Amino acid sequence: MGGDFAPKATVKGAVLAQAELVEGCSIVLIGDQAKITEELVRQHIDPKTFEIVHATDAIGMAEHPTKAFVKKPKSSIAIGFKLLQEGLIDGFASAGNSGSMLVGAFYTVKSITGVIRPSITSVLPKENGGVGLLLDVGINADCKPDVLNQFAILGSLYAEHVHGIINPKVALLNIGEEEGKGNLLCQAAYSLMKDSDEFNFIGNIESRDLFGDRADVIVCDGFTGNVVLKQAEAFYALTKKRGIQDEYFDRFNYENYGGTPILGVNGTVMIGHGISNAKAIKNMLLHTAEVIDAKLSDKIKNAFQG
């Protein structure tokens, strides 16, 4: 029931994803059973194709995340987290209220011991065809140096085990390349990161190099990361508005990636864009399966508790 175009877009996206998932994988649809069944029938799909878990309530996109999650235990988001917590599903994905998704993750499956602040990422398309990762992009507007250091670990594990990047190059987003550049946060974070043996730190990187191949994982506070993300989204929108057709710029379309995992929690939790259409939902679900198969949460747990 989550997202601006639910349940039509979410159900259609689930149908598209189910057709591409490997045998043995299944999708559970959580929400108003009557509306879900009606949508499946409209798309000429047998409702028995999916397991449907009825939810009598839904959290609106404009509702207060914490209050809504606590006051609506029968919402699709609350029920989804309960199923995840009990091990009845392997991953939970939603394009619904992102704040409630974060609250639900922290209240139920909780942060991995040792992780100060879980993080979310964004894919940065590289001009050479590869991908880079930027984190954090919004849930940690203010950070301390040790948090940025942990983001480097989280991003490196995600890049390696889900995106298949061997020994990913980790950089700190800054206003200059030299050590000692930047604000107090970046200077202190650099001092922590430069001698780390937990990731491959290559130093500072400037924003003009975000889409090149200098780094695979770029670390910053959530305020900075969100500004970068929104600017990239705006630039892509401008190319479309001006009728520019370009294979590289088309890779900035959020629909191609669908969603991002919350890194650092005890389970696979995926957050999608509120404006997700069926293609975006499909790709979010396929990526959820990739994160589950990679056992990313377990690998992060081993890194922080080993």
N, C-alpha and C positions, 0 to 999 in steps of 0.2 A: 504493500500500500504506500510505499515511500516514493517521493519524487513528484515533480510538477505534472507528469503525464501518467500517473498510476491510476488504475491498474492496467490500462491498455498497453503502455510501453513496457512495463515490467513483465507482464505475462508474455507478450510477444518476444521480448528479449530472452526470457527463460526458454521459450520454445526453440528459438534459434540456437541457443547455447546447448540445449539437450541434444540437438542433432549433431553437434560437433564433439561432445564429450566422449571419452573412451568408454568402452563397455564396463559396467560396474559402477559408474558414477551416476548419481541421481540428484535431482533438484527438488527441494522441499519449498513449497510456496506457502507463505505465512500471511494471513489476512482474512478479509471478509470472504468466506467460502462461496457464498452465492454469487458475489461479483466476480470472483476468480473463475468459477465454473462457467458463468455466462460469457466471460471473455474467451475462455478456451473453446467453447462451443462456437462462438462467433468466428474463431480462427480455424474451425473445422478440426479441432484437436480433441481426442478422447480425454476427458478429465482424469481418467484412471492412469494416464501417462505420468502424472505427477502425484506425489503425496501432498495433500493440502491440510494445513493446520489452521483451524479457525481462530481468528482473533476478533473480538467484539469491538475493539477500539483501535484508533490510530493517532499518532502524534503528528500534529500539523507542523508545517515548515516554519511557522512564525512563533510557535510556542516556546516558552522558556525550557531549555533542555533538562535541567535537573528537576524542576517542579513537575514537568510533564512525565518524565520517566518514573518518578516516585508515585505520582497520583494515578497513573494509567498502567497498572500491572497487567492488564489484558490487551495492551496495545501490541501490534505486530513486532515492534522493536523489543519490548520487554520480553515477550514470549520467545523471540529468536535468541536472545541472550540466555534465557533459562534453558533452552534446548542445547545451546553450545556449552554452557556450564555443566550440564548433566551428561555431556558426551553423546547426545543423541544426534547431533549433526557435527560435521568436521570443520565447517567454516560458516560464517554468517556475513552476508553482504546486503547492503541497502543503499539506495539513493535518497533515503528519507532525511529527516532532521539530523544533520551531522553532529550537532552539539549533543543530542540525546544518544547518538551512537558512541560518542566518546565517553559520556557519563555511564552508559551501560557497560562499556568495556571495563572502566575503572571500578564500577560497583560489583560486577559479577566475576568475570575471569581474572580481573585485577592485573596490575603490572608485574612483570617478572622481577623477582627479588634481585636487587642490585641496580635495576634501571631507575634512574632518578626521574626522568621525564620520557614517556613514550613519544614517538614522533610519526609524522606522515610525510610522504615524499611526493615529488612530481617528476615525471620523465622529461628529460631535455633531449630532443632529437639532435643527433650530431650530423654535421654536414656530410660526413663520410659514410653515413648509413647506420652507424651504431647509435647507442643511447647512453645518456648520462643520467644521473640521479641528483636531485636537489632536495636537501632536507635541513631544517624543518620548513614547511610551507604554510604554517598558520596556527597550529595549536599551542605553540610556545613563543609568544610574542617577546617575552623577556627571558633571557637565558644567562646562566653563569658559565664560566670557562669549562668546568667539568662536565656540564651538560653537552656542550658542543663536542667535547672529546668523545662522549658516549654516542652522539649522533654519528660520528665517524665510524665507530664500531658497528652500529646498527645498519648504516647505509652500505658499508663494505660487505657485510654478511648477506644483505638483500641482493646486492649487485652480483655477488659471486654465485649464490645458491639458487636464485630465481632467474636472473638475467644471464647467467652463464659467463660472466666476465672474470677471467682468471687474474688473481692478484690485482684487484681494482685500484686505480690511482686515486687517492683521496686528497682533496684540496680544501683550503679555507677561503671562502669568498671575502675579499678585502678590497681596499681602494688603492693598493699597490702590491707589487710582488715581493718586495724586500722584507726580510724579518724586521720587526719593529714598526711596521706600518699599521695604520688603522687606529680605531678607538681602543680603550682600555680592555674591552671584552676580547677583541681579536688578538691583541698583543698577549694577553694572558693565555688565551686558548692555544695560540701558536706555541707558547712555551711548553704546554702540556702535550701537544700533539707531535712535536718534532722528534721526540725520542721514543715514541711508542713502537712497540713490537707487535701490536694487535692489529695494525693496518698499515698500508703502504702510503705514508704521508709524503706528498711532493711539494708542500709549501703553500704559499698564498696564490690565489688566482683572481684576476680582475674580471668584471662582468662582460667585457668584450670577448672573453675567451670561453664563455659558457657553452657555446655550441660547437666548439672545436674538439680536438682529441687530447688536449692537455691533461684532462682529468675525467675520471669516471663517476666519482662521487664528490659533490660539492656541498660543504657544510656551512650553515649560517643560522642565525636566529630566525624564529618564525615570522617576525615582522618583516625582515628583509626578504625572506623567501617568498612571502605572500605578495609583496610588491613586484618581485621578479616574475612570479607566476601570472599575476593579473596583467602585467605589461605584455607578456608573451601572448596571452589570450587576446588582448586588444589588438596586437600586431597581426595575429592570424585573422581576426575579424575584419581588419582593414584590407588585407589582401583579397578577401572574399568580396568585400564591398566594392573594391576597385576592379573586380573581374580578373584578378591575377591568378592564372593557373600554373602551379609549380609543384612538382613532385615532392620537393623538400618541404616547402611551406605547408603542404597538405598533411604532413606528419605532425603538425602542431594541433590538429583537430583532436579535442579531448575524447571524441567517440572511439578513437583507435585504442585507447588505453582503459577506458571505462571506470576504473577505480584504483584506489591505493590502499595497501594494508596499514593498519596501525602497528608500527614496529615497537616491540617491547612489552606486549601484553601476552598473557597465557592463553593463546588461541589465535586462530585465523579470523580476523575481523576486517572487513573491507568497506571503505566508504566511497560512494559514487557521487557524481555531480547531481545536484537537484534537478537540473534541466535534462537529465539523461533521456535519450530516446531509446528505441529498441536495440539499435546497434551498440550503443554505449553499455546498456544492461548486459547484452550478450558478452561483450568483451570483459566486463567486470566479473561475470561469473566464470568465464574461461580462465581469467587470471587468478581468481580465487582457487580454482582447482590446481593451478600451477604452484601457488604458495603452499597449499595443503600437501601436495606431492613432495615438495622440497623439504617438508618438515622444518620450515623456517623458524617457527616459534621454539622448537626444541633446540635448534642450533644456537639461537640467541641465548636461550637459557643455559646451555653448556658454556658459552663464552663468558657469561657473567657469573656463573656459579662454579665453573671448573677450577 
